[in-house]
Amino acid sequence: MKFKERLQHAKQWLLGDASDLFFYLLIIVLANIAASQLYIRSDLTKGDVYSLSPISKELVQGIDAPLTIKVFFSHDLPAPYNSVERYLKDILEEYDRVGGKDFTVGYYDMDDAESKSSASDYGIAPVQIQEIKSDQFQSRSAYLGLAVIYGDSIEVIDQITNSSGLEYRLTTTMQKMVAAVDALHGITGKPLLTLYLSKSLGAFGIKGFDDLEQNVRDAVKQLPPSIRDRIDFRVEDPDAGDIKELSDRYGIQTIRWRASTDQNGKQLPAGNGALDLLLSYGDKSRLIPIGLSQRLFSGYAISGVDNLATRIEETMRALLSNNPAVAYLTGHGELSLADQQQGAAPLQQLLSDMYELKEVKTGEDGNLTIPDNVSTLIINGPKTEISENERYTIDQFLLRGGNLVLFLDPYQVNQPTAYGQPPSYTPIETGLEEQLSAYGIDYKRGYVLDDEAYSQRDPQYGDIKIYWAPLLSGKSLSKESTITQNLGEMITLQSGTFIIPNETENSDDITTKVILSSSQKSWLMDKNIMLNPMGMVPPGDEKLQSYPLAVSLEGSFSSAFPAPPKEETTEEEKQALDTASQIKTSIAKGRIAVAATSLLTTPQLLDPSSSNSNAAFVHNLVDWSTGNDQVIPMRTKGLGRHKLLPTSPEVRNVIKGIAMGLIPLLVIFAGLFVWRLQRSRRRAIEERFSGGEHHA
């Protein structure tokens, strides 16, 4: 009987209102247990700051050999290191989630002696951090690093004290390691190596001509197995009618000759031939030049076959890799990469995480040679003229699909010899100014001064504006360009400007963007140069305007040279083979990024260890030029600041009054409205029931 009563009581409790709370709690607990097995994450930040970039996902998804990340990070750390630890775990979970079976992450307990020994083996040392315990500052040792292992390669990322740029550091580190082990990582087809060799050239007794094909085959056999087994090689003897098309499309070297006789006295009609080595994959291609040099006394010889296997491998990496070599022009007063005080040493340090800078200069023969594996050439602050031959080489490099990053100064600053005298300013004429005009933009000499400039605190005069150091933010940073769209505030110094003709803006072949510009409160100083803030007064509004400070151009360019530079030749040489073939228009799209000052790359403005907008901008210029567009959003995550629009004191007072007065009034009116609504409802109910009772 008691059992039935208890059962009945339980049934009533289950069906009654008293059990609702229990069931609600049970549903919540079960839902949490089920949800814990699911991974649902939503990033609502602008630019997906806390999500993996597409390039990071593609990298770990395409790994086909074991890649391991070993994390040596201490637990229970004080702020701000605890948030770094949380972010590191979150982002590694993202990598692990999208990565395949070959991607693994391991965490070490840093309270364990064996874990500390493992960290030491990888070169990860503890750092001293401060924390507050028992109301006192205390120091403790903490491990803040990780090791990335891929094949026989090990890279360490140590002293991770900030979450900013952490995804960028991880992805670029893994990217370099994968590319170093496997140059063909991530590709689906086979690259094609084609030797264009006109058999008709054999009649000229060129030394090494008969052995050229075998030399190339031997070079292919010397390649690492990871490359040799995944590359196709062929030899092609193009028809005379196809040679011009090959030259226009790929820049293949064309050799022309006049009617003459061969070594045996046989008549040879005038004609042309092709001689070059081309590496192609999909719509991308790069030449591995095979030269034709004139011998000391007579005849010709094949050149450019020394270290051919190495050249093929380097060109392969340049064609397919995201970390190609970058050339740096020297010999014309450019900023030195070795100068830590006033030179471009910070630039080399900044770019070293992704690129290898190779200095190039004109040889004793007066010719400039840009290595085969270089995709981008940096020209940083030249002070003297660049010869016509050098500029022609740069022109042909661009038209072959190469890219240029230019930092050009309007004046050379000459320090005074006498004490108390101001410096003098000499206009710089390098020849690149005219070349840029042929590509679509005109360099305007002068210093851009801006009323929205950096201010320096002076104990006597207060804040003094350095007008030649514009502060750039908001509309000054183009939101249409990947280079600048995520940047915050940056500064430039002693910058010239550019003029973009209407025909360039409306061109179908070239896309031109102003990526940096001064504010609308700017003017140009191009006469009587004197950089003294105490003597400067901004002109009237009618003379103020915005000036372009950096420009990007992308597309198909026309040569800046109507013909190759003329060389003095003897009468005998005029009858010889002519190898001077010129590319008239781009055979592959090229990119030019040009800034109107080289001081962006010096210690005055560039701190390579910082993640500020100035450092990001310079790195982004090189990334964009080399085609690493996907890396830029990853590096610049979180750099942009969402600042309030500047307003006058009157507008601020109005907004303050609305916030303090209008909102309380709205609350009062809403309360009165609800009170009247309830009163009307009560009245309606009373009338309804009283009316119903009378009717009854």
C-alpha positions, 0 to 999 in steps of 0.5 A: 500500500505504501509503495502504491502511495509513493508511486502515486505521489511520485507520479503526481510530482513528475506531472506537477509544477514542482518537478519543472525546475529539476527537469530544466536543470537536467536538460541543461546538464545533458545539453552541456554534455552533448555540446562538449563533444561538438566544436562550434566556434564563431568569430564576430570580430572585424577581419576575423582576428581570432580565426585562421587565415586561408593560407594557414588552412591550406598549408596544414591541409596540404602537409603530406609528411609528419609535422609536429609542434611541441609546446613548452609553456608554463601553466598558471601564469599571471597576466598578461601571459595567461591570456597568451597561453589561452590564445596559443592553445586556441589557435593550435586547436584551430590548426589541429582541427583543419590539419590532416593526420600528419599534423600533431600538437603535443603539450609538455608539463613544465613542472616536470624535470624531464619536460624542462630537459626536453625544452633545453634540448631544443634551445628553449630557456626559461625567462624571468617574469614578475607576479604578485603574491602575498601583496609582493612582487616576486620573480619566477621562471617560466617557459614561453616557447615551442618547437616545430619539427618537420623531417630533419628540420627543427625551428624554435619560436621562443619567448612568446610574450604577446599574442599579436602576430602569433599566427603569422609567426607559426604559419611562416615558420612552417611554410619555410620548413615545408618549402625547404624540404619539398620545393613542389609542396602543394602542386598537383601537376608536373612542372615542364622544363623546355630547352628551346634549341634551333638546330640551324644554329649548329652551322655557326660552329658555336662551342658547346652547342652540340653538347648543350642538350646532354648537359641539360639532361645531366643537370636534371639527373643531378636534381634532388629526387623530390624534384627530379621525379616530378619534372618533365623535360623536353627539347623543342626546335621551333619553326622560324615563324613561331620564334617571334611568338615565343619571344613575345610570350615568354621572352625567349632569346632570339638570335638573328643572322645575316646571309653569310658563309659557314666554316666550310664556305657554304652559303647561309641565308639570313634567318633567326633562331631560338636559344633558351631554357624555360621552366613553366607550371600552369600559367607561371613561367621563368627563364633560366637564361642560356647565353651566347658569348663571343670568344676572344679571337673569333667565333661564339660559345655557349655560356650559362651552363655552369652550376645548371642543376643548382640554377634549375632548383633555385628557379623551381623554388622561386617559381613555386615557393612563397618565399622567393629570393629578393634582390637589393640593388647597390652601387648608386648610393643606396642605403646600406643593409649593413648600416645599423645607424642610418642605413637599411639594416632594419629592413633586412632584419624585418624581411628575414622572417620570409625572404633572403635579400641578395645584393646585386650590382653592375659588374666590371663589364658594365652589365647588371645581372639579376639572378634567375631565382629572384622575383622582386628587386628593391631599389632603396634610396639611390643617390646617383644616376643609374646607367642606361644599361642598368635601367634597361636590364631593370625594364626587361626584368619587369616585362618578364613578370618581375616586380619592383619595390622602389623607395625614392628620395626627392633630395640628397641632404648635405650636412653643413661643414660649418657649425650653425649652418643649415643643411643644403638639399640637392635634387636627386636624378637617377633616371628612374624618374623618367622610367616611372613616367613611361610606366604610368606615374610621374615623380614630383620633386619636393617635400610634402608638409602636413598640418596633421603631423607628428608633434614634438614636445619642447620645454620652452615652446610646448608642442611643435609640429614637425610638418615634414613628418605627416601622421597618416590614418583614416583616409590617408591609408587606402582601404582598397589596397591589401597593403594598407586596409588593416593598418592603424596609424603610421608616420612618414618623413621627408617624402616627395609625391607623385602625379598620376595622369588621367590615362593611367587612371583609366588604363585597362592594362594597369591598375593604379592605386594610391596607397598612402596619401597626406591629409587635405591640410597639406602643401608642397615645399619645392623651392628654398628648402628649409626644414625648420618648424619654427619658421613654417606657417601653413598657407591658406586653405586654397593652397592645401590639398592631399598628396600621394605618398606611395603608389602601387601599379599592377598589370602589363607594362610597355617598355620604357626603351624604344630600342636596346641601348646601343653598344659600340661594335666593330665591323667584324662584329656587325656581321656576327650573330645578333642576340639583342632581342627586346621585350616590348610589352609584358609577357607576364603581369608585373607589380611596382610599389613605389614610396616617395621616401627611403627613410621608411626603411631606416631606424628613424621610422622602422623598428623590425621587432615591433608590430606597429603599422610602419613595420607592417607597411614596409613588409606588406609592400614586399609581400604584395610585390612578390605575390604573397597577398594572402600573408598580409591580412594574417600579419596585420590582424588587429593593427587597425584602430577604430578611432572616434571621429574628431568633433568640435566641443559644441558637438560633444556638448550636444551629445553629452546633453542628449545622453544625460537628459534625453535618455532619462526623459525617454524612460519616464515617458515609456513608464507613463505610457505603460502606466496609462496602458495598464490603467486603460486595460484595467478599466476595460476589464471592469466595464466588461464584467460590470456590463455582463453582470447587469445584462444577466 
